[in-house]
Amino acid sequence: MAMATTIANKLRAALAPTRLEVEDQSHLHAGHAGAREGGESHFSVMIEANTFQGMSRLARQRLVNEVLWEELAGGIHALSIRAQTPEEARKAL
């Protein structure tokens, strides 16, 4: 299974997001530290979930990292996280 699919499946199961985008950005890091042939080393996650209500930005990122700890320990070199509540996302429009 592709790493992006694994990331999405785990985040959906754990956080029930109202919106989720997972992007493999490995091609942008070719030749840099941690980059691997075939990609799947650098990812960007945009997630909106009610679960984040009342949590600080750091707590939200820690929660996402906790959900993805196996992937971070075994294959993902870099993970960019944008975590918001659906209300925060609507206000940003």
PyMOL Python script that loads the backbone (N, CA, C, O; Angstrom):
from pymol import cmd

cmd.read_pdbstr("""\
ATOM      1  N   MET A   1       0.849  -1.179   0.000  1.00  0.00           N
ATOM      2  CA  MET A   1       0.000   0.000   0.000  1.00  0.00           C
ATOM      3  C   MET A   1       0.895   1.243   0.000  1.00  0.00           C
ATOM      4  O   MET A   1       1.914   1.277   0.691  1.00  0.00           O
ATOM      5  N   ALA A   2       0.526   2.233  -0.753  1.00  0.00           N
ATOM      6  CA  ALA A   2       1.289   3.475  -0.823  1.00  0.00           C
ATOM      7  C   ALA A   2       1.254   4.191   0.522  1.00  0.00           C
ATOM      8  O   ALA A   2       0.248   4.148   1.230  1.00  0.00           O
ATOM      9  N   MET A   3       2.343   4.840   0.864  1.00  0.00           N
ATOM     10  CA  MET A   3       2.449   5.530   2.150  1.00  0.00           C
ATOM     11  C   MET A   3       1.373   6.597   2.317  1.00  0.00           C
ATOM     12  O   MET A   3       0.832   6.751   3.411  1.00  0.00           O
ATOM     13  N   ALA A   4       1.052   7.339   1.257  1.00  0.00           N
ATOM     14  CA  ALA A   4       0.013   8.370   1.352  1.00  0.00           C
ATOM     15  C   ALA A   4      -1.334   7.757   1.735  1.00  0.00           C
ATOM     16  O   ALA A   4      -2.093   8.356   2.497  1.00  0.00           O
ATOM     17  N   THR A   5      -1.627   6.589   1.219  1.00  0.00           N
ATOM     18  CA  THR A   5      -2.871   5.892   1.548  1.00  0.00           C
ATOM     19  C   THR A   5      -2.854   5.437   2.994  1.00  0.00           C
ATOM     20  O   THR A   5      -3.859   5.553   3.695  1.00  0.00           O
ATOM     21  N   THR A   6      -1.728   4.921   3.445  1.00  0.00           N
ATOM     22  CA  THR A   6      -1.587   4.506   4.841  1.00  0.00           C
ATOM     23  C   THR A   6      -1.795   5.686   5.776  1.00  0.00           C
ATOM     24  O   THR A   6      -2.514   5.579   6.769  1.00  0.00           O
ATOM     25  N   ILE A   7      -1.165   6.813   5.459  1.00  0.00           N
ATOM     26  CA  ILE A   7      -1.309   8.027   6.271  1.00  0.00           C
ATOM     27  C   ILE A   7      -2.779   8.438   6.332  1.00  0.00           C
ATOM     28  O   ILE A   7      -3.310   8.686   7.415  1.00  0.00           O
ATOM     29  N   ALA A   8      -3.427   8.510   5.190  1.00  0.00           N
ATOM     30  CA  ALA A   8      -4.830   8.929   5.139  1.00  0.00           C
ATOM     31  C   ALA A   8      -5.726   7.972   5.921  1.00  0.00           C
ATOM     32  O   ALA A   8      -6.595   8.412   6.674  1.00  0.00           O
ATOM     33  N   ASN A   9      -5.522   6.687   5.750  1.00  0.00           N
ATOM     34  CA  ASN A   9      -6.351   5.700   6.448  1.00  0.00           C
ATOM     35  C   ASN A   9      -6.204   5.806   7.961  1.00  0.00           C
ATOM     36  O   ASN A   9      -7.197   5.746   8.687  1.00  0.00           O
ATOM     37  N   LYS A  10      -4.979   5.963   8.437  1.00  0.00           N
ATOM     38  CA  LYS A  10      -4.747   6.058   9.877  1.00  0.00           C
ATOM     39  C   LYS A  10      -5.355   7.338  10.453  1.00  0.00           C
ATOM     40  O   LYS A  10      -5.960   7.308  11.525  1.00  0.00           O
ATOM     41  N   LEU A  11      -5.197   8.456   9.748  1.00  0.00           N
ATOM     42  CA  LEU A  11      -5.751   9.711  10.238  1.00  0.00           C
ATOM     43  C   LEU A  11      -7.277   9.687  10.217  1.00  0.00           C
ATOM     44  O   LEU A  11      -7.911  10.211  11.133  1.00  0.00           O
ATOM     45  N   ARG A  12      -7.869   9.095   9.199  1.00  0.00           N
ATOM     46  CA  ARG A  12      -9.332   8.979   9.155  1.00  0.00           C
ATOM     47  C   ARG A  12      -9.850   8.139  10.319  1.00  0.00           C
ATOM     48  O   ARG A  12     -10.823   8.510  10.976  1.00  0.00           O
ATOM     49  N   ALA A  13      -9.207   7.028  10.566  1.00  0.00           N
ATOM     50  CA  ALA A  13      -9.644   6.123  11.633  1.00  0.00           C
ATOM     51  C   ALA A  13      -9.503   6.753  13.016  1.00  0.00           C
ATOM     52  O   ALA A  13     -10.365   6.568  13.875  1.00  0.00           O
ATOM     53  N   ALA A  14      -8.422   7.494  13.230  1.00  0.00           N
ATOM     54  CA  ALA A  14      -8.144   8.031  14.559  1.00  0.00           C
ATOM     55  C   ALA A  14      -8.812   9.371  14.846  1.00  0.00           C
ATOM     56  O   ALA A  14      -9.185   9.643  15.988  1.00  0.00           O
ATOM     57  N   LEU A  15      -8.968  10.216  13.821  1.00  0.00           N
ATOM     58  CA  LEU A  15      -9.390  11.595  14.059  1.00  0.00           C
ATOM     59  C   LEU A  15     -10.689  12.001  13.375  1.00  0.00           C
ATOM     60  O   LEU A  15     -11.169  13.113  13.593  1.00  0.00           O
ATOM     61  N   ALA A  16     -11.265  11.136  12.561  1.00  0.00           N
ATOM     62  CA  ALA A  16     -12.532  11.411  11.860  1.00  0.00           C
ATOM     63  C   ALA A  16     -12.554  12.816  11.256  1.00  0.00           C
ATOM     64  O   ALA A  16     -13.422  13.620  11.596  1.00  0.00           O
ATOM     65  N   PRO A  17     -11.617  13.116  10.371  1.00  0.00           N
ATOM     66  CA  PRO A  17     -11.554  14.471   9.809  1.00  0.00           C
ATOM     67  C   PRO A  17     -12.746  14.792   8.907  1.00  0.00           C
ATOM     68  O   PRO A  17     -13.324  13.909   8.272  1.00  0.00           O
ATOM     69  N   THR A  18     -13.094  16.081   8.868  1.00  0.00           N
ATOM     70  CA  THR A  18     -14.113  16.547   7.942  1.00  0.00           C
ATOM     71  C   THR A  18     -13.487  16.852   6.592  1.00  0.00           C
ATOM     72  O   THR A  18     -14.174  16.894   5.572  1.00  0.00           O
ATOM     73  N   ARG A  19     -12.176  17.063   6.597  1.00  0.00           N
ATOM     74  CA  ARG A  19     -11.411  17.275   5.361  1.00  0.00           C
ATOM     75  C   ARG A  19      -9.993  16.759   5.599  1.00  0.00           C
ATOM     76  O   ARG A  19      -9.414  16.960   6.667  1.00  0.00           O
ATOM     77  N   LEU A  20      -9.451  16.093   4.588  1.00  0.00           N
ATOM     78  CA  LEU A  20      -8.102  15.550   4.701  1.00  0.00           C
ATOM     79  C   LEU A  20      -7.441  15.536   3.334  1.00  0.00           C
ATOM     80  O   LEU A  20      -8.006  15.032   2.364  1.00  0.00           O
ATOM     81  N   GLU A  21      -6.245  16.092   3.266  1.00  0.00           N
ATOM     82  CA  GLU A  21      -5.440  16.050   2.049  1.00  0.00           C
ATOM     83  C   GLU A  21      -4.038  15.583   2.428  1.00  0.00           C
ATOM     84  O   GLU A  21      -3.399  16.153   3.313  1.00  0.00           O
ATOM     85  N   VAL A  22      -3.574  14.548   1.753  1.00  0.00           N
ATOM     86  CA  VAL A  22      -2.233  14.025   1.974  1.00  0.00           C
ATOM     87  C   VAL A  22      -1.502  14.097   0.640  1.00  0.00           C
ATOM     88  O   VAL A  22      -1.957  13.541  -0.360  1.00  0.00           O
ATOM     89  N   GLU A  23      -0.372  14.784   0.635  1.00  0.00           N
ATOM     90  CA  GLU A  23       0.380  14.963  -0.605  1.00  0.00           C
ATOM     91  C   GLU A  23       1.812  14.477  -0.439  1.00  0.00           C
ATOM     92  O   GLU A  23       2.511  14.882   0.490  1.00  0.00           O
ATOM     93  N   ASP A  24       2.242  13.609  -1.343  1.00  0.00           N
ATOM     94  CA  ASP A  24       3.631  13.159  -1.377  1.00  0.00           C
ATOM     95  C   ASP A  24       4.441  14.250  -2.067  1.00  0.00           C
ATOM     96  O   ASP A  24       4.280  14.482  -3.265  1.00  0.00           O
ATOM     97  N   GLN A  25       5.302  14.914  -1.321  1.00  0.00           N
ATOM     98  CA  GLN A  25       6.118  16.002  -1.865  1.00  0.00           C
ATOM     99  C   GLN A  25       7.571  15.582  -2.038  1.00  0.00           C
ATOM    100  O   GLN A  25       8.459  16.429  -2.131  1.00  0.00           O
ATOM    101  N   SER A  26       7.807  14.297  -2.080  1.00  0.00           N
ATOM    102  CA  SER A  26       9.173  13.776  -2.173  1.00  0.00           C
ATOM    103  C   SER A  26       9.907  14.291  -3.400  1.00  0.00           C
ATOM    104  O   SER A  26      11.113  14.532  -3.348  1.00  0.00           O
ATOM    105  N   HIS A  27       9.190  14.463  -4.501  1.00  0.00           N
ATOM    106  CA  HIS A  27       9.826  14.931  -5.731  1.00  0.00           C
ATOM    107  C   HIS A  27      10.458  16.315  -5.568  1.00  0.00           C
ATOM    108  O   HIS A  27      11.381  16.669  -6.301  1.00  0.00           O
ATOM    109  N   LEU A  28       9.960  17.097  -4.606  1.00  0.00           N
ATOM    110  CA  LEU A  28      10.503  18.430  -4.352  1.00  0.00           C
ATOM    111  C   LEU A  28      11.817  18.374  -3.570  1.00  0.00           C
ATOM    112  O   LEU A  28      12.521  19.377  -3.450  1.00  0.00           O
ATOM    113  N   HIS A  29      12.138  17.191  -3.040  1.00  0.00           N
ATOM    114  CA  HIS A  29      13.312  17.043  -2.175  1.00  0.00           C
ATOM    115  C   HIS A  29      14.354  16.086  -2.755  1.00  0.00           C
ATOM    116  O   HIS A  29      15.255  15.643  -2.043  1.00  0.00           O
ATOM    117  N   ALA A  30      14.235  15.773  -4.019  1.00  0.00           N
ATOM    118  CA  ALA A  30      15.191  14.859  -4.662  1.00  0.00           C
ATOM    119  C   ALA A  30      16.605  15.386  -4.474  1.00  0.00           C
ATOM    120  O   ALA A  30      16.878  16.560  -4.723  1.00  0.00           O
ATOM    121  N   GLY A  31      17.497  14.513  -4.036  1.00  0.00           N
ATOM    122  CA  GLY A  31      18.880  14.894  -3.812  1.00  0.00           C
ATOM    123  C   GLY A  31      19.164  15.456  -2.432  1.00  0.00           C
ATOM    124  O   GLY A  31      20.325  15.667  -2.079  1.00  0.00           O
ATOM    125  N   HIS A  32      18.124  15.702  -1.645  1.00  0.00           N
ATOM    126  CA  HIS A  32      18.299  16.230  -0.294  1.00  0.00           C
ATOM    127  C   HIS A  32      18.374  15.094   0.717  1.00  0.00           C
ATOM    128  O   HIS A  32      18.080  13.943   0.397  1.00  0.00           O
ATOM    129  N   ALA A  33      18.762  15.423   1.912  1.00  0.00           N
ATOM    130  CA  ALA A  33      18.845  14.431   2.993  1.00  0.00           C
ATOM    131  C   ALA A  33      17.488  13.771   3.209  1.00  0.00           C
ATOM    132  O   ALA A  33      16.457  14.443   3.247  1.00  0.00           O
ATOM    133  N   GLY A  34      17.499  12.472   3.348  1.00  0.00           N
ATOM    134  CA  GLY A  34      16.284  11.724   3.625  1.00  0.00           C
ATOM    135  C   GLY A  34      15.477  11.347   2.399  1.00  0.00           C
ATOM    136  O   GLY A  34      14.558  10.533   2.491  1.00  0.00           O
ATOM    137  N   ALA A  35      15.800  11.921   1.256  1.00  0.00           N
ATOM    138  CA  ALA A  35      15.067  11.594   0.029  1.00  0.00           C
ATOM    139  C   ALA A  35      15.480  10.212  -0.453  1.00  0.00           C
ATOM    140  O   ALA A  35      16.655   9.849  -0.405  1.00  0.00           O
ATOM    141  N   ARG A  36      14.496   9.442  -0.921  1.00  0.00           N
ATOM    142  CA  ARG A  36      14.765   8.091  -1.414  1.00  0.00           C
ATOM    143  C   ARG A  36      14.323   7.977  -2.860  1.00  0.00           C
ATOM    144  O   ARG A  36      13.421   8.685  -3.307  1.00  0.00           O
ATOM    145  N   GLU A  37      14.960   7.087  -3.577  1.00  0.00           N
ATOM    146  CA  GLU A  37      14.510   6.764  -4.932  1.00  0.00           C
ATOM    147  C   GLU A  37      13.072   6.266  -4.833  1.00  0.00           C
ATOM    148  O   GLU A  37      12.758   5.459  -3.959  1.00  0.00           O
ATOM    149  N   GLY A  38      12.222   6.725  -5.692  1.00  0.00           N
ATOM    150  CA  GLY A  38      10.827   6.296  -5.669  1.00  0.00           C
ATOM    151  C   GLY A  38       9.946   7.126  -4.761  1.00  0.00           C
ATOM    152  O   GLY A  38       8.737   6.903  -4.698  1.00  0.00           O
ATOM    153  N   GLY A  39      10.531   8.075  -4.060  1.00  0.00           N
ATOM    154  CA  GLY A  39       9.733   8.982  -3.237  1.00  0.00           C
ATOM    155  C   GLY A  39       9.251   8.368  -1.932  1.00  0.00           C
ATOM    156  O   GLY A  39       9.921   7.526  -1.334  1.00  0.00           O
ATOM    157  N   GLU A  40       8.080   8.807  -1.508  1.00  0.00           N
ATOM    158  CA  GLU A  40       7.435   8.365  -0.271  1.00  0.00           C
ATOM    159  C   GLU A  40       8.281   8.638   0.965  1.00  0.00           C
ATOM    160  O   GLU A  40       8.350   7.810   1.873  1.00  0.00           O
ATOM    161  N   SER A  41       8.928   9.808   0.996  1.00  0.00           N
ATOM    162  CA  SER A  41       9.737  10.170   2.158  1.00  0.00           C
ATOM    163  C   SER A  41       9.335  11.521   2.757  1.00  0.00           C
ATOM    164  O   SER A  41       9.580  11.764   3.938  1.00  0.00           O
ATOM    165  N   HIS A  42       8.728  12.397   1.966  1.00  0.00           N
ATOM    166  CA  HIS A  42       8.347  13.736   2.398  1.00  0.00           C
ATOM    167  C   HIS A  42       6.863  13.949   2.096  1.00  0.00           C
ATOM    168  O   HIS A  42       6.430  13.819   0.951  1.00  0.00           O
ATOM    169  N   PHE A  43       6.085  14.279   3.138  1.00  0.00           N
ATOM    170  CA  PHE A  43       4.644  14.428   2.969  1.00  0.00           C
ATOM    171  C   PHE A  43       4.128  15.710   3.591  1.00  0.00           C
ATOM    172  O   PHE A  43       4.699  16.245   4.541  1.00  0.00           O
ATOM    173  N   SER A  44       3.024  16.187   3.023  1.00  0.00           N
ATOM    174  CA  SER A  44       2.288  17.318   3.555  1.00  0.00           C
ATOM    175  C   SER A  44       0.883  16.834   3.888  1.00  0.00           C
ATOM    176  O   SER A  44       0.245  16.155   3.084  1.00  0.00           O
ATOM    177  N   VAL A  45       0.404  17.190   5.084  1.00  0.00           N
ATOM    178  CA  VAL A  45      -0.939  16.805   5.518  1.00  0.00           C
ATOM    179  C   VAL A  45      -1.705  18.059   5.876  1.00  0.00           C
ATOM    180  O   VAL A  45      -1.228  18.888   6.652  1.00  0.00           O
ATOM    181  N   MET A  46      -2.895  18.201   5.309  1.00  0.00           N
ATOM    182  CA  MET A  46      -3.838  19.248   5.688  1.00  0.00           C
ATOM    183  C   MET A  46      -5.047  18.500   6.239  1.00  0.00           C
ATOM    184  O   MET A  46      -5.693  17.730   5.528  1.00  0.00           O
ATOM    185  N   ILE A  47      -5.343  18.736   7.516  1.00  0.00           N
ATOM    186  CA  ILE A  47      -6.429  18.010   8.154  1.00  0.00           C
ATOM    187  C   ILE A  47      -7.308  18.960   8.949  1.00  0.00           C
ATOM    188  O   ILE A  47      -6.819  19.797   9.708  1.00  0.00           O
ATOM    189  N   GLU A  48      -8.615  18.817   8.761  1.00  0.00           N
ATOM    190  CA  GLU A  48      -9.609  19.549   9.545  1.00  0.00           C
ATOM    191  C   GLU A  48     -10.384  18.509  10.335  1.00  0.00           C
ATOM    192  O   GLU A  48     -10.892  17.539   9.774  1.00  0.00           O
ATOM    193  N   ALA A  49     -10.470  18.720  11.643  1.00  0.00           N
ATOM    194  CA  ALA A  49     -11.195  17.767  12.486  1.00  0.00           C
ATOM    195  C   ALA A  49     -11.708  18.469  13.736  1.00  0.00           C
ATOM    196  O   ALA A  49     -11.029  19.326  14.300  1.00  0.00           O
ATOM    197  N   ASN A  50     -12.898  18.103  14.160  1.00  0.00           N
ATOM    198  CA  ASN A  50     -13.462  18.647  15.390  1.00  0.00           C
ATOM    199  C   ASN A  50     -12.631  18.234  16.596  1.00  0.00           C
ATOM    200  O   ASN A  50     -12.673  18.896  17.633  1.00  0.00           O
ATOM    201  N   THR A  51     -11.892  17.167  16.472  1.00  0.00           N
ATOM    202  CA  THR A  51     -11.016  16.668  17.537  1.00  0.00           C
ATOM    203  C   THR A  51     -10.040  17.748  18.009  1.00  0.00           C
ATOM    204  O   THR A  51      -9.624  17.734  19.168  1.00  0.00           O
ATOM    205  N   PHE A  52      -9.675  18.672  17.142  1.00  0.00           N
ATOM    206  CA  PHE A  52      -8.683  19.693  17.468  1.00  0.00           C
ATOM    207  C   PHE A  52      -9.243  20.856  18.291  1.00  0.00           C
ATOM    208  O   PHE A  52      -8.491  21.735  18.711  1.00  0.00           O
ATOM    209  N   GLN A  53     -10.539  20.863  18.517  1.00  0.00           N
ATOM    210  CA  GLN A  53     -11.179  21.943  19.274  1.00  0.00           C
ATOM    211  C   GLN A  53     -10.505  22.098  20.639  1.00  0.00           C
ATOM    212  O   GLN A  53     -10.376  21.130  21.389  1.00  0.00           O
ATOM    213  N   GLY A  54     -10.078  23.319  20.951  1.00  0.00           N
ATOM    214  CA  GLY A  54      -9.484  23.614  22.246  1.00  0.00           C
ATOM    215  C   GLY A  54      -8.023  23.207  22.396  1.00  0.00           C
ATOM    216  O   GLY A  54      -7.439  23.391  23.464  1.00  0.00           O
ATOM    217  N   MET A  55      -7.429  22.661  21.351  1.00  0.00           N
ATOM    218  CA  MET A  55      -6.034  22.228  21.407  1.00  0.00           C
ATOM    219  C   MET A  55      -5.122  23.289  20.798  1.00  0.00           C
ATOM    220  O   MET A  55      -5.500  23.981  19.852  1.00  0.00           O
ATOM    221  N   SER A  56      -3.923  23.407  21.350  1.00  0.00           N
ATOM    222  CA  SER A  56      -2.935  24.320  20.781  1.00  0.00           C
ATOM    223  C   SER A  56      -2.403  23.733  19.474  1.00  0.00           C
ATOM    224  O   SER A  56      -2.602  22.555  19.175  1.00  0.00           O
ATOM    225  N   ARG A  57      -1.734  24.569  18.716  1.00  0.00           N
ATOM    226  CA  ARG A  57      -1.135  24.109  17.460  1.00  0.00           C
ATOM    227  C   ARG A  57      -0.142  22.969  17.724  1.00  0.00           C
ATOM    228  O   ARG A  57      -0.118  21.979  16.992  1.00  0.00           O
ATOM    229  N   LEU A  58       0.660  23.114  18.755  1.00  0.00           N
ATOM    230  CA  LEU A  58       1.644  22.090  19.098  1.00  0.00           C
ATOM    231  C   LEU A  58       0.958  20.779  19.502  1.00  0.00           C
ATOM    232  O   LEU A  58       1.395  19.703  19.094  1.00  0.00           O
ATOM    233  N   ALA A  59      -0.095  20.863  20.286  1.00  0.00           N
ATOM    234  CA  ALA A  59      -0.820  19.662  20.712  1.00  0.00           C
ATOM    235  C   ALA A  59      -1.438  18.941  19.508  1.00  0.00           C
ATOM    236  O   ALA A  59      -1.462  17.711  19.463  1.00  0.00           O
ATOM    237  N   ARG A  60      -1.927  19.699  18.550  1.00  0.00           N
ATOM    238  CA  ARG A  60      -2.506  19.107  17.341  1.00  0.00           C
ATOM    239  C   ARG A  60      -1.433  18.352  16.553  1.00  0.00           C
ATOM    240  O   ARG A  60      -1.656  17.229  16.101  1.00  0.00           O
ATOM    241  N   GLN A  61      -0.276  18.979  16.396  1.00  0.00           N
ATOM    242  CA  GLN A  61       0.810  18.338  15.655  1.00  0.00           C
ATOM    243  C   GLN A  61       1.309  17.101  16.381  1.00  0.00           C
ATOM    244  O   GLN A  61       1.623  16.093  15.749  1.00  0.00           O
ATOM    245  N   ARG A  62       1.381  17.171  17.694  1.00  0.00           N
ATOM    246  CA  ARG A  62       1.791  16.002  18.473  1.00  0.00           C
ATOM    247  C   ARG A  62       0.802  14.855  18.305  1.00  0.00           C
ATOM    248  O   ARG A  62       1.197  13.693  18.205  1.00  0.00           O
ATOM    249  N   LEU A  63      -0.482  15.189  18.275  1.00  0.00           N
ATOM    250  CA  LEU A  63      -1.509  14.163  18.100  1.00  0.00           C
ATOM    251  C   LEU A  63      -1.375  13.474  16.745  1.00  0.00           C
ATOM    252  O   LEU A  63      -1.439  12.247  16.665  1.00  0.00           O
ATOM    253  N   VAL A  64      -1.191  14.245  15.691  1.00  0.00           N
ATOM    254  CA  VAL A  64      -1.007  13.666  14.355  1.00  0.00           C
ATOM    255  C   VAL A  64       0.254  12.796  14.333  1.00  0.00           C
ATOM    256  O   VAL A  64       0.240  11.692  13.788  1.00  0.00           O
ATOM    257  N   ASN A  65       1.332  13.292  14.920  1.00  0.00           N
ATOM    258  CA  ASN A  65       2.571  12.510  14.988  1.00  0.00           C
ATOM    259  C   ASN A  65       2.373  11.212  15.758  1.00  0.00           C
ATOM    260  O   ASN A  65       2.926  10.175  15.392  1.00  0.00           O
ATOM    261  N   GLU A  66       1.584  11.271  16.823  1.00  0.00           N
ATOM    262  CA  GLU A  66       1.300  10.077  17.620  1.00  0.00           C
ATOM    263  C   GLU A  66       0.551   9.034  16.789  1.00  0.00           C
ATOM    264  O   GLU A  66       0.864   7.845  16.852  1.00  0.00           O
ATOM    265  N   VAL A  67      -0.424   9.476  16.024  1.00  0.00           N
ATOM    266  CA  VAL A  67      -1.190   8.568  15.169  1.00  0.00           C
ATOM    267  C   VAL A  67      -0.269   7.915  14.138  1.00  0.00           C
ATOM    268  O   VAL A  67      -0.437   6.742  13.803  1.00  0.00           O
ATOM    269  N   LEU A  68       0.696   8.672  13.642  1.00  0.00           N
ATOM    270  CA  LEU A  68       1.579   8.195  12.567  1.00  0.00           C
ATOM    271  C   LEU A  68       2.967   7.772  13.073  1.00  0.00           C
ATOM    272  O   LEU A  68       3.922   7.762  12.295  1.00  0.00           O
ATOM    273  N   TRP A  69       3.093   7.428  14.342  1.00  0.00           N
ATOM    274  CA  TRP A  69       4.413   7.150  14.918  1.00  0.00           C
ATOM    275  C   TRP A  69       5.149   6.036  14.191  1.00  0.00           C
ATOM    276  O   TRP A  69       6.362   6.125  13.999  1.00  0.00           O
ATOM    277  N   GLU A  70       4.436   4.983  13.780  1.00  0.00           N
ATOM    278  CA  GLU A  70       5.111   3.870  13.082  1.00  0.00           C
ATOM    279  C   GLU A  70       5.715   4.324  11.758  1.00  0.00           C
ATOM    280  O   GLU A  70       6.840   3.958  11.419  1.00  0.00           O
ATOM    281  N   GLU A  71       4.959   5.119  11.019  1.00  0.00           N
ATOM    282  CA  GLU A  71       5.435   5.611   9.728  1.00  0.00           C
ATOM    283  C   GLU A  71       6.595   6.587   9.897  1.00  0.00           C
ATOM    284  O   GLU A  71       7.543   6.578   9.111  1.00  0.00           O
ATOM    285  N   LEU A  72       6.517   7.420  10.917  1.00  0.00           N
ATOM    286  CA  LEU A  72       7.596   8.377  11.180  1.00  0.00           C
ATOM    287  C   LEU A  72       8.864   7.660  11.629  1.00  0.00           C
ATOM    288  O   LEU A  72       9.970   8.118  11.342  1.00  0.00           O
ATOM    289  N   ALA A  73       8.713   6.552  12.326  1.00  0.00           N
ATOM    290  CA  ALA A  73       9.874   5.789  12.795  1.00  0.00           C
ATOM    291  C   ALA A  73      10.486   4.942  11.689  1.00  0.00           C
ATOM    292  O   ALA A  73      11.665   4.595  11.743  1.00  0.00           O
ATOM    293  N   GLY A  74       9.667   4.607  10.675  1.00  0.00           N
ATOM    294  CA  GLY A  74      10.159   3.647   9.712  1.00  0.00           C
ATOM    295  C   GLY A  74      10.252   4.068   8.268  1.00  0.00           C
ATOM    296  O   GLY A  74      10.632   3.242   7.438  1.00  0.00           O
ATOM    297  N   GLY A  75       9.933   5.287   7.912  1.00  0.00           N
ATOM    298  CA  GLY A  75      10.013   5.591   6.492  1.00  0.00           C
ATOM    299  C   GLY A  75       9.831   7.042   6.121  1.00  0.00           C
ATOM    300  O   GLY A  75      10.445   7.520   5.167  1.00  0.00           O
ATOM    301  N   ILE A  76       8.999   7.751   6.857  1.00  0.00           N
ATOM    302  CA  ILE A  76       8.779   9.158   6.537  1.00  0.00           C
ATOM    303  C   ILE A  76       9.940   9.972   7.088  1.00  0.00           C
ATOM    304  O   ILE A  76      10.258   9.895   8.274  1.00  0.00           O
ATOM    305  N   HIS A  77      10.565  10.744   6.225  1.00  0.00           N
ATOM    306  CA  HIS A  77      11.672  11.603   6.650  1.00  0.00           C
ATOM    307  C   HIS A  77      11.147  12.955   7.140  1.00  0.00           C
ATOM    308  O   HIS A  77      11.661  13.505   8.114  1.00  0.00           O
ATOM    309  N   ALA A  78      10.128  13.490   6.466  1.00  0.00           N
ATOM    310  CA  ALA A  78       9.597  14.804   6.824  1.00  0.00           C
ATOM    311  C   ALA A  78       8.084  14.820   6.655  1.00  0.00           C
ATOM    312  O   ALA A  78       7.540  14.256   5.706  1.00  0.00           O
ATOM    313  N   LEU A  79       7.416  15.483   7.605  1.00  0.00           N
ATOM    314  CA  LEU A  79       5.965  15.576   7.571  1.00  0.00           C
ATOM    315  C   LEU A  79       5.566  17.003   7.935  1.00  0.00           C
ATOM    316  O   LEU A  79       5.818  17.464   9.048  1.00  0.00           O
ATOM    317  N   SER A  80       4.942  17.694   6.988  1.00  0.00           N
ATOM    318  CA  SER A  80       4.418  19.035   7.211  1.00  0.00           C
ATOM    319  C   SER A  80       2.947  18.876   7.579  1.00  0.00           C
ATOM    320  O   SER A  80       2.202  18.193   6.876  1.00  0.00           O
ATOM    321  N   ILE A  81       2.524  19.504   8.682  1.00  0.00           N
ATOM    322  CA  ILE A  81       1.153  19.323   9.169  1.00  0.00           C
ATOM    323  C   ILE A  81       0.460  20.671   9.298  1.00  0.00           C
ATOM    324  O   ILE A  81       0.983  21.598   9.915  1.00  0.00           O
ATOM    325  N   ARG A  82      -0.725  20.763   8.706  1.00  0.00           N
ATOM    326  CA  ARG A  82      -1.617  21.906   8.920  1.00  0.00           C
ATOM    327  C   ARG A  82      -2.886  21.324   9.508  1.00  0.00           C
ATOM    328  O   ARG A  82      -3.649  20.662   8.805  1.00  0.00           O
ATOM    329  N   ALA A  83      -3.120  21.562  10.790  1.00  0.00           N
ATOM    330  CA  ALA A  83      -4.256  20.978  11.498  1.00  0.00           C
ATOM    331  C   ALA A  83      -5.168  22.079  12.010  1.00  0.00           C
ATOM    332  O   ALA A  83      -4.735  22.967  12.745  1.00  0.00           O
ATOM    333  N   GLN A  84      -6.444  22.016  11.615  1.00  0.00           N
ATOM    334  CA  GLN A  84      -7.417  23.035  11.986  1.00  0.00           C
ATOM    335  C   GLN A  84      -8.742  22.380  12.350  1.00  0.00           C
ATOM    336  O   GLN A  84      -9.001  21.227  12.005  1.00  0.00           O
ATOM    337  N   THR A  85      -9.574  23.141  13.055  1.00  0.00           N
ATOM    338  CA  THR A  85     -10.963  22.734  13.222  1.00  0.00           C
ATOM    339  C   THR A  85     -11.703  23.189  11.967  1.00  0.00           C
ATOM    340  O   THR A  85     -11.227  24.086  11.271  1.00  0.00           O
ATOM    341  N   PRO A  86     -12.855  22.592  11.664  1.00  0.00           N
ATOM    342  CA  PRO A  86     -13.629  23.054  10.501  1.00  0.00           C
ATOM    343  C   PRO A  86     -14.015  24.539  10.630  1.00  0.00           C
ATOM    344  O   PRO A  86     -14.055  25.259   9.632  1.00  0.00           O
ATOM    345  N   GLU A  87     -14.294  24.985  11.842  1.00  0.00           N
ATOM    346  CA  GLU A  87     -14.646  26.393  12.063  1.00  0.00           C
ATOM    347  C   GLU A  87     -13.476  27.310  11.712  1.00  0.00           C
ATOM    348  O   GLU A  87     -13.676  28.343  11.073  1.00  0.00           O
ATOM    349  N   GLU A  88     -12.271  26.953  12.115  1.00  0.00           N
ATOM    350  CA  GLU A  88     -11.094  27.756  11.791  1.00  0.00           C
ATOM    351  C   GLU A  88     -10.877  27.817  10.279  1.00  0.00           C
ATOM    352  O   GLU A  88     -10.499  28.859   9.743  1.00  0.00           O
ATOM    353  N   ALA A  89     -11.110  26.729   9.617  1.00  0.00           N
ATOM    354  CA  ALA A  89     -10.932  26.672   8.161  1.00  0.00           C
ATOM    355  C   ALA A  89     -11.951  27.590   7.471  1.00  0.00           C
ATOM    356  O   ALA A  89     -11.613  28.272   6.503  1.00  0.00           O
ATOM    357  N   ARG A  90     -13.189  27.608   7.962  1.00  0.00           N
ATOM    358  CA  ARG A  90     -14.220  28.479   7.364  1.00  0.00           C
ATOM    359  C   ARG A  90     -13.852  29.945   7.571  1.00  0.00           C
ATOM    360  O   ARG A  90     -14.044  30.760   6.668  1.00  0.00           O
ATOM    361  N   LYS A  91     -13.331  30.290   8.733  1.00  0.00           N
ATOM    362  CA  LYS A  91     -12.947  31.681   9.028  1.00  0.00           C
ATOM    363  C   LYS A  91     -11.810  32.140   8.131  1.00  0.00           C
ATOM    364  O   LYS A  91     -11.717  33.324   7.807  1.00  0.00           O
ATOM    365  N   ALA A  92     -10.951  31.225   7.731  1.00  0.00           N
ATOM    366  CA  ALA A  92      -9.789  31.571   6.912  1.00  0.00           C
ATOM    367  C   ALA A  92     -10.175  31.858   5.467  1.00  0.00           C
ATOM    368  O   ALA A  92      -9.378  32.424   4.719  1.00  0.00           O
ATOM    369  N   LEU A  93     -11.378  31.480   5.064  1.00  0.00           N
ATOM    370  CA  LEU A  93     -11.798  31.705   3.671  1.00  0.00           C
ATOM    371  C   LEU A  93     -12.085  33.145   3.384  1.00  0.00           C
ATOM    372  O   LEU A  93     -12.447  33.489   2.259  1.00  0.00           O
TER     373      LEU A  93
END
""", "prot")
cmd.dss("prot")
cmd.show_as("cartoon", "prot")
cmd.util.cbc("prot")
cmd.orient("prot")
